[in-house]
Amino acid sequence: MSRGLPPLYLNKYFKSQGDAWHLNPEVKAMVEFRSLNLVGQWGFMPPLDLVFIRNVMIYFDTETKKAILKKLRACMLPHGALFLGSAETTMNLDPAWTASQYGNATVYTIKAAA
Ligand SMILES: C[S@@+](CC[C@H](N)C(=O)[O-])C[C@H]1O[C@@H](n2cnc3c(N)ncnc32)[C@H](O)[C@@H]1O
């Protein structure tokens, strides 16, 4: 909340209650919340437009990171975008991804097949 969300969107989509911010029920109703263990078998995944796993891969060893990026790649739509933490990268893990700047963020997309 304190890292760049413009006040217009903060007030439009969230309500403050005590120390917490709550997403508006109308937006929540459009979202299906499920948990996923990134390690191991994923089972069925719908095609993904956007993936945010900021500061999640920092926990994993190189082989696990490679496996996660490979599984993500299989689920991403061609225009799909992956956001990682600022200290994370796909570099030296999976050459299929390419990085570009989107504002202050780095966005990873899958390179088009040659
Ligand atoms: C440092 S927090 C980052 C949280 C949030 N993405 C952020 O940037 O503020 C790391 C997150 O990784 C999640 N995590 C750790 N191991 C995981 C796994 N095997 N599968 C899915 N998520 C995992 C934890 O539940 C935790 O929410």
The ligand as an SDF file (V2000), in Angstrom:
LIG
                    3D

 27 29  0  0  0  0  0  0  0  0999 V2000
    8.9780  -12.9410    1.2620 C   0  0  0  0  0  0  0  0  0  0  0  0
    7.3190  -13.4560    1.0620 S   0  0  0  0  0  0  0  0  0  0  0  0
    6.8360  -12.4770   -0.3170 C   0  0  0  0  0  0  0  0  0  0  0  0
    5.3750  -12.1710   -0.2490 C   0  0  0  0  0  0  0  0  0  0  0  0
    4.8550  -11.2190   -1.3400 C   0  0  0  0  0  0  0  0  0  0  0  0
    4.9720  -11.8440   -2.6560 N   0  0  0  0  0  0  0  0  0  0  0  0
    5.5770   -9.9060   -1.3060 C   0  0  0  0  0  0  0  0  0  0  0  0
    6.3970   -9.6370   -2.1830 O   0  0  0  0  0  0  0  0  0  0  0  0
    5.3370   -9.1360   -0.3780 O   0  0  0  0  0  0  0  0  0  0  0  0
    7.5350  -15.0660    0.3850 C   0  0  0  0  0  0  0  0  0  0  0  0
    6.2310  -15.7780    0.0390 C   0  0  0  0  0  0  0  0  0  0  0  0
    6.5770  -16.9970   -0.6170 O   0  0  0  0  0  0  0  0  0  0  0  0
    5.5970  -17.9420   -0.2810 C   0  0  0  0  0  0  0  0  0  0  0  0
    6.1060  -19.3000   -0.5260 N   0  0  0  0  0  0  0  0  0  0  0  0
    7.1610  -19.8960    0.0600 C   0  0  0  0  0  0  0  0  0  0  0  0
    7.3010  -21.1680   -0.3950 N   0  0  0  0  0  0  0  0  0  0  0  0
    6.3050  -21.3610   -1.3020 C   0  0  0  0  0  0  0  0  0  0  0  0
    5.9060  -22.4640   -2.1080 C   0  0  0  0  0  0  0  0  0  0  0  0
    6.5550  -23.6350   -2.0860 N   0  0  0  0  0  0  0  0  0  0  0  0
    4.8340  -22.3160   -2.9320 N   0  0  0  0  0  0  0  0  0  0  0  0
    4.1600  -21.1410   -2.9700 C   0  0  0  0  0  0  0  0  0  0  0  0
    4.4820  -20.0530   -2.2310 N   0  0  0  0  0  0  0  0  0  0  0  0
    5.5410  -20.1680   -1.3950 C   0  0  0  0  0  0  0  0  0  0  0  0
    5.3190  -17.6530    1.1830 C   0  0  0  0  0  0  0  0  0  0  0  0
    4.0490  -18.1430    1.5410 O   0  0  0  0  0  0  0  0  0  0  0  0
    5.3770  -16.1310    1.2400 C   0  0  0  0  0  0  0  0  0  0  0  0
    4.0950  -15.5830    1.0680 O   0  0  0  0  0  0  0  0  0  0  0  0
  1  2  1  0
  2  3  1  0
  2 10  1  0
  3  4  1  0
  4  5  1  0
  5  6  1  0
  5  7  1  0
  7  8  2  0
  7  9  1  0
 10 11  1  0
 11 12  1  0
 11 26  1  0
 12 13  1  0
 13 14  1  0
 13 24  1  0
 14 15  1  0
 14 23  1  0
 15 16  2  0
 16 17  1  0
 17 18  1  0
 17 23  2  0
 18 19  1  0
 18 20  2  0
 20 21  1  0
 21 22  2  0
 22 23  1  0
 24 25  1  0
 24 26  1  0
 26 27  1  0
M  CHG  2   2   1   9  -1
M  END
$$$$
